[in-house]
C-alpha cells in the first residue's frame, strides 16, 4: 500500500511541470489572441466607422484607462504631457510658484490659499485670498483649480505675468514671477518639547529626505533630547530607500527591514540597513493614523517589529504594494505595481485585495483572515489591515458644524457648497494686522470671535445636521409604509427639537473654531512650520505620547510580550 501511494505521488509530481507548461502556453495564447482581436477591432473602426476615430482619445485614454482600472489604483499610465506629474510623485519636486490654491465658491474664482516660505509666490508678495484673474494674456476666470494649477506650473526659470485682485483693496495687481524648482518640505517642523523630548513632523519620503531627517535628529540630540516623538500622521510614503535610511538611524547596521516579493524572482530584493546607527536606545514614540501609508508604514512597522519603539495613534492605511516606473514609447511612462513588501516579522500589511476579475473588485481583508506573526521580543502582530498601534489613541473628532463651515473634505464628499465665510474672515483679519505674536503665543480675543460669529450669521450660512437628514429619511419611510399620519404629532415634536440655533451652535463650538482660525492665520505669517508649532498645544495624541515617555516603566512594558507584561503586573 505504501509503495502504491509513493508511486501515485511520484506520478503527480512528474505531471506538474507539464501542467505548468500547459498553463503558460495557454496564457501566452490568450494574450496573443486578445491583442490580435483588439488590433483588428480598431483597424475596422478606423476604416469604416461613420465618424473619424480620435486615436488619442479612444486608445490613449479610454482603452488604456479601462484596462488599468481593472487592476489596482496605483498602476497608472502617464502620457508624455503628464510625465512631470510622475516625476513629482517620486521626487516631490515640480517647477512653479510654490503656493496652494483653492476654489472660492462665492466668487467662483481660484484664489491663493497659502504661499510657501521662501518660494516665488511669497517672495513677490502674493497673499492669502488674492483672486487669480489672468496668467500672461490668458484669462483664468471660470477656470477650475486643476486648470489654473497647470498654467502656474511650467519649466524652471521661465517668467510670466500673474494678474490678481486683492480683496482688501479691490485693486488689480500684476506680478512678474519666475518659476523655480519647488520641493515640498519633508520636515515642515521639528523642535524640542518639555522634559527633553524631541519632536519631528515628517510628511513625505522623497529624494534626500533621509539626510534631512538625520540632520534634524542630530540637531535635537545636541539640544539635549532624551526621547523622540516621530510624527508620521498623514504621511503618504514614498521611496523605500529613504525609509530604510531613516530607520537606520535607530536600528543597527545589517538588519533586514524590507523584502519585496513579486512575479519576477530576479527582481525580488532584500533591503538592509547599511550604516552604523546614531542611537539604538533612545525611547521613541511613532504617531500614526489612517493616512499613514507605504514607506511610512515600513518605518513604523519596522520599529514595531524590532521592538525599537512604541507605535501610537490609530490603525494605518495598509499599503503593502510596491510600484516601479517604466519607460514607454513616445516618452510615455507606466507606474506599475510589481511586488508586495514584507517587513522584519515577515508580514505584509496590505489591507485591500484587488481582484483582477470582474473589473477590479476591491475586497478589504477581514481581521479574521489575517495571519499571526511575532516581533523580535515575541509580541504578537498580524498581517493585513495596516499597522495596528501598540497604544490606540483616537484623534479629536470634527463636529458637523465645523465640517461645513471650514469646507473640509468631509463637506466636499457630500457635495456641500461651502460659504467660505471662515476663509474671508481670515483674509480680512490678515489685511488689518501687519504682524502678530509668535506662533505659540498668538491667540484671538473674545471680541474677534464675536466678530466672526456675527459674520457667519449675516452670511446666511446654514447646515443640516446628520440627525435631521436621518429624520427626513424616517419621514419618507413612514409615509411610504402608511403610518405617518397617525404619528404626525410625534414627528412634528421631534422635528421641532432637531432644529438648531446657529448662534448657540457657534458658541458651543467656540474653542474648536478659535483654534482653526488661529492656525490658518498663523500659517500666513509663519507658514506651515508656525502652524504646526501652534497646533502642538492642542494635540491630544501628542500629549499622550509625552505622558508615556515620562513613564519609562510603562514604555518598556509595552515592548514586552503579553506573558511578560502579566508577570510584571503580578510582581
N, C-alpha and C positions, 0 to 999 in steps of 0.2 A: 504493500500500500504506500509506504513511504517513497519507494522508488518511482511509483506511478505519479505521485504528487510532484516529485522533483522533476520528472520528465515533462509534466504539464507546465510547470513554472518555466523550465528552460525553453519550451516551445513558445510560450507567451513572450518571454524576453527576446527571443530571436525575431519575433514578428514586429517588435516595437520600432526598430529602425525603418522597416518597410512602411509601417503605418505613418510614421513621422514624415518620411519622404513623400508618401502619397498626399498627406495633408499639405505639405509645402508646395507640391506640384499643383494641387487644386487651387491653392491660394494664388499662385502666380498666374494660373489660367483665368481666375476670376478678375484679377487686376487688369490683365491684358484685354479681356472681353469687355469689361465695363468702360475702359478708356477708349476702346475702339467704337463702342456704341455711342459714347458721348461725342467723340470726334465726328462721327457720321451724322448725328443729330444736328450739331452746329453747322456743318457744311451744308446740309439741306436747308436749314433755316436761312443761312446767309444767301443761298442761291435762289430760293423760291418763296420765302416768306413775303407777305403782301407789303410790309414796310421794311425799310433798311434797318438792319440789326446793329446796335451800338456794342461792339465787342468789349469795350472797356466796362460798360455798364452790365452787360449780360454775363460775361465770364469773369472779368476782373473784380467785380463787386458782388453780384448776385450768386453766381455759381460757387466761387471760392468761399464766400462768406457762409453759404449754406453748408458746404462740406465741412469747414472748420467748426461751424456752430454745432455739429453733431458730436463734437469731441469735448474737451474741457475748455473753460473760459480763458485759459492762459495761452492757448495755442492761437496765434493771431498772424494775419497777413498784413504786411506793410508795403504798399506800392512805393515807387521811387519818391513821390512827393511827401511821403509820411515817414521817411527814414529818420528824420530829426526827432520824431516822437519816440522811436525805438531807442535812439541814442540817449535821450533824456532818461528813459526808464533805467538804463544800465549805468549811466554816469551821474545822473542828477543835474546835468548841465544843459543849458539852452542859451540862445542869444536873444536878448530882448531888453526890456526897460527895467525889469525887476520890481514888479508890483502885482498885487492881487487886484482883480477887477470883479465887479458883481453887477447884476441887473437890478435897476431901480424900478419897481413895479408901477409906482405912481407917475414917475417921469417918463417911463417907457424908454429909458436910455441906459447904456452901460456906463458905470461910474467907477472911479478909482476907489478901492476899498482900503488897501494898505500898501504903501511903498516900503520896500525892504531897505534896511540900513545900508548906507554907502553904495547904493545902486543908482543907475541913471535917473530913475523917476524921482527919487528923494533928492539927488544932487541938483536937479534943475528946479526943484521947488513944488512938484506936484503934491496935492494934499488929498486926504480922505474926503470923498464927496464930489470931487471935480467931475463934471459931466463931459464925457468924450464926444465931441461933435464931428471931428474930421481927422484923418491921417493923410498928410500931404493934401492932395486935391480930392480925395475920396471921402464922401460923407459917411459917417458912422451912425447916422440917425436911422432908427428902425432896424439896427443890426443886433444880433444876439451876442452873448458872451463869447461863444466859440468863434464867431466871425471876427469880432474885434480882436480877440487874443491872437488869432492867426496873423492879422495885419500888424500887430505890435511886435511880433517876433520876426526875425529875419537874420541875415548874416551879420556876424560881429563886425563892428567898426563902420556900419552903414548908418547914415544920418537921415532923419526925416522930421517933418513938421507935425506937431500934435496940437490940435486946437481943442480947447476945453472951455467950459463955462464954470466959473466959481460961484457956488450957491450963495455964499455970504455977501458977495458984492453984485452978483448978476452980470459981471463983466466977462467978455470973451477974452481968452488969453492964448497966445501962441508960444509954444516951446520948441526949441531945436534940440532934439535928443539923439545921441549916438548910442546905438545898441552895443552891448558888450556881452561877453560870455557870462551867463548867470549860473551860479551854482547854489542851489538851495542849501541853507545851513544844516549840517548834520547834528551839530551840537548848539542849538539855539540858546541854551543857558546851562551853566554849571557854577557851583559855588559851595560855600560852607554853610551848614545849618548849625543849630545848637548842639552842644555836647560832643563836639569834634566829629560830627557826621558830615561827610562829603556827599554832594548830590550832583548827578549828571542827567540831564534830559537829552536823550539821543533819539533822533527820529527817522534816520534812513541809512542804509548800508550802501553807500556809493563809493566810487573810486577814491582812495585816500582817506576814507573816514576812520579807519583803524589808527592811522597815525595821529589824527586829531584827537581821537579818544585817548590814546596813550599820553599825549601832551597834557590833556585835561586831568587825567588821573594822577600823573606825576605831580602836576601843579597842586592838586588838592592834598596830596601826601606832604608836600613841602609846607603847606599851610597848617598842617597838624591833623589831618583827617585820620581817625582811628577806625572808622567804619564807613561803608559806602551804600548809598541808595542809587541804583541804576534804574532809570525810568524808561521803560520800553513800551509804555502805553501808546496805542495808536501808531506804532512803528510798523509799517507795512513790509519791511525787509529790504532785500536787495542781493548783493553779491555774497556768495558763500565764503570766498576767501577773506573778505573783510570780517565776517562773523568769526571765522577761525582765529584770525589775528587778534581780535578783541578778547575772545575767551582766553587766549594765550597769556594775557596779562595776569590772569589769576590761576591758570592751570599749567602744570609742569610740561616741559618740552617732551615731545614724542607721544603724547596722548592722542589716541584716535577719537575724533569728535563726530565726524560725519562719514557715512558710507553711502554712495549713490549706487542704485541698482536699477538697470534698465534692460531693454531688449538686446542691445549690442554689448556683449560681455566685455569686449575690449575697451569700451568706453566707460565702464564702471570704475569708480575711483574711491580711494580712502583718503580722507583729509585729516592730517595730524598737525598738532602744534609743532612749530619748528624753531621757536626761540626760548630762551630762558625767561621765566615769568618775572613780573615785577613784585608781586605779593601773593603768596599762597595761603595766608592765614587771616587776613583782614575779613571781618564779618561783612557779608554782602546781602542786601535785600533787593530783589529784582521786582519792580512793579509791572504788571501786565494787565491787559483787558481783551475784549473780544476782537479788537482790531490789531492786536499784536500778531504778526504773521511772518511766515517764511524764515528769512535769516534771523529775525529777532526771536523766533521760536527755537532756532538752532542754539542761539545764545542762552536763553533761559532754560531750554531743555537740557543742554549740556551741563549747565551749572547745577540743575536739579539732579540729573543722572549721576553726576560725580560728587554729589553732596557738598558742593563748594559754596552754596549759599541757599537762601530761602526765597522761593517764588511766592509773591503775594498779589492779590487782586482778584480778577475773575478769569474764567477759562479762556484760553487764547483761540485764535481763529481756526487753526488746524489746516495749514497748507504744507503738505509734505511732498510737493511735486517740484521738480527742477526743470528749468527752461534753458534752451540753447538758441542763440541767434544764428540763422543760416543765411548765406548769401544766395539770392536767386537771380535768374537772368534779368536784364534791363534794370539793374540797380535796385531791384526789389529785395525784400527780406522776409524771412519767416521766423517768428519766435515760437518754438515748438517744445512741448513737454516731452522730455526724453527719458526721465527716470524718477524714482522716488528716493527720498533720502531717509536714512536711519541714523539716529543719534546714539550716544555711547551705550545705553542699555540694550540697544538692538531694535528698539521700537520705531515705527513710522507713525507720525501723528496726523496723517491726512484724515480729515473729518468727513469728506464727501466722496462717495464713489460715483464717478462719471461713467455710466454705462454707455457703450458705443452703439447700442441697438435702439431703434425707435426714436432717433433724433436727439440724442444727448440727454437721456434721462438722468436726473440727479437723485442720489439716494444718500441721506445722511446716516452714517454708520451709528447704530444704537449702542449704548454703553454695554448692553448685554452681549454683544458680539465682539467686544474688544478683548485683547489678549493681555495676560499679566506678564510684566517684566519687573526687574529689580534694579535699584540704584547700586552704586559701589558699596554702600553701607548695608544693603539688604532691604531698603524700603520698597514698598510695593508701588509701582506705577503702571499705567496702562497705555496701549497704543490707541490710535483713532481719537477723534474728537479734540485735538489740540492738546496743550499742556494744562493739566489741572493744577492750580496753585496749591502750594503747601498750606497756605493760610488764605482762606477766601474772605475778601473784604469788598463789599459792593460799593460802587461809587454813588454819590448823591444823584438822585433822580431829578429829571426836569419836569416841572408841572405843566399841565395843559396850557395854561395862560402864557407861560414863558416860551413854550414851543411855538405858539402862534405869534407872539409879539416880537420875537427875535428872528422870525423867518428861518428857523432851523431846518435841518434835513427832515426831521420828523414832520414838519408842516409841509415841506415841498413834496414829500412822498404821498401826501393826502391831497395834493393839488389845492392847497390853501394859499390864497393871494395875500402875501404879507403887506401890511400898510407901510412898512419902512419907517414908522414913527420913531423907533429907537435909533436907527441909523441917522435920521435927520436931526434928532436932538443932539447926538454926539457931534455931528458936523458943526452945528451952531455953537455948541459949547467950546469946541476947539477954536473956532473963529474969535470967540470972546476972550480966550485965555492964551496968550503967547507962550506961557510956560506954566508948569505945575510942579508939585513937590515930587521928590524921588519915588520910585515905584512902591517901595514898602511902606511909604508914609502917606501916599495920596489917598484921600477919601472924599466922596461927595458929601454935601451937607443935607440936612433935612429939607432946607429950602430948595436945594437943587432937585431933590426927589419930588417935592410938591410941584415944582415947575414941570417936570417930566410927566407926572401923573395928570396934570391938567391938559397937557398937550395930547396925551393918549385919549383922554375923554373927548376933547374937542375934535380930534381927528376922525371920530366916527368909528373907531376901532371896535370890533365885536368878534366874538368867537363862540362856537358851540362846544360845550363840554362833551366829553365821552359819554357821560351818563345821559345827556339829552339825546344824543344820537341813538343810544340803546333804547331810550324811551320811545322815540319816533318809530323805531323798528317794532317795538312791542305793540304800539297802537295799530300799525299796519296789520300785524298778525291777528290782533284781537278783532279788528274789523273783518278780516278775511274769514275768521272762524266763527263770527257771528255773535260774540258776547260783549262787544264794546259798549253797546247802548245800555245794557244792564249795569255795567260798571263805570259808566261815564263820570259819575260824581267822584269816584275814587281816582280815575285818571286825571280829571281836572285838578284835584287837590295835589296830586303828585307832581303834575306839570308846574303848578304854581311854586312849589318848593324847589324845583330844579332850576328856576330862573335865577341867574346870577346878577349881582350888583357889581358893575365894573369897578367903581371906586373902592368897594370893600375888597374885591379880588386883588387889586393893585396893592392895597395896604397889607393884605395877608402875605403877599409875595415880595414885600419891600426889600428884605435883606438880600434875597437872590437877585432881584432886579438891580439893586445898587451894585452888587459885585460885578454883574455882567457889564453894566455901564462903565464902571471904573476900569475894568480890564481892557475894554475896547478903547477907551480914551487914553489909557496909559500906552497902549500899543502905538498910538500916533506919535507920542513924544519920545518913547524909549524903545519902540519897535518890539519884536517878538520876545526878546530876552527880558525886557522890562515887564511885559505882561505875565510871563511865566514866573518871574520872581515874585510879583504881587500875588499871583494865584496860589502860591505855596501856603500862604497863611490860612487858606480856606480848604485845603486838600485833606479830606478825611482819610484816604488811603495812605497818603504820605505820613500823616500823624501817627497812624497805626504802625507804619514801618519804623518811625523814630522810637515809638514806645517799645517795640520788640527789641531793637538794638540796644536799648537802655537796660534790658533784662537778659544778660548773657546766658544764664542757665536755661531760660525758656527758648532762646535761639538755638542753643546746642541740642536741646531735647527734640526739636523739630527735625533735626538731621539724623536722628537715630531711628532704627526700625521700630515698629509698633510695640513689639515684645519688650524691647529695652526701655521704651517710654513708660510702659506699665510697671516695669521693675523699678524705674526711677521714682514713679509716683508712690509705690509701696514703701520704698525706703524713706 
